[in-house]
Amino acid sequence: MAVTVKECLELQLLEVEMLLSMFPKRGEFSLDADAVPSIQRYLRNADGALPPQLEYRIALDVGEAKVKVELQVLLPHMYPQVAPQLFARSDALHRHQQLQLNTHLASHISSLDSGELCVCEAVQWVKDNSLPFLENHKASSECASEEVRVKEMLHRMWIYSHHIYRQELRKKIFDSAKKLNLTGFCLTGKPGVICVEGLRENCDEFWRVIRYPNWKHISCKHVEDIETEGSIDRLRLFQSFEDLQFQAHGDYGLRNDYHMDLGQFLEFLKQHQSGHIFQILFGVEGKLSDN
């Protein structure tokens, strides 16, 4: 018999109760105040809209030195039937070692029996297995710093949305891009398109932030990784994070007339060496408007 979303959400709440008992101190377990109540409301009336995906963070002390490692958790509605999104991070690790740690964590989680709650297991694994990465970082900090200086990776994400209207959503997009030192643009209206470029961990953090709590009509259509010696700044296609508005027709103040002139958008992409992205975003080859 197929497992329902309601059954999965009930299990998620049970796991949260276990984690709260394991991490009762202030600051150890961070969870949005309305996260659990919104799930409980859905469980009382499963005919309504799905609640936001459950997202929380667990602060762990690793080793005798009690180095801080944070486990970020995002649970799909069908978890534990599908795998959770887990990400361990620490200021004591540079990004290559952090990537290695998360690769090993993902491998361990994938080896467990499917359909079983596994966040508690992930917490224990991080506590038991983070120390070698932390010690390796301390022992080889000079070499690691030199390696980071020599080889840099620019990460560029192309994100498509059915529309981008709301002022508070646009503010979140621009604030996050600025905070994370990302360049690119946000095409407001219908359709909506976002491009961000910068360090991979910053792009990934941007993607997590703007999707939360539950942005339905959004997807990452394409990703580019470009390695260089020296600074990634010379690889950027954009010098800042731009606000694009290519209005096609109608009163911009009316929600239903937020349609964008895609011919102008294609011209903008070509000016930034990205004309090939048009077909990736929209599934058709772009043609410039006759002006």
Disulfide bonds with the S-S distance in Angstrom:
none
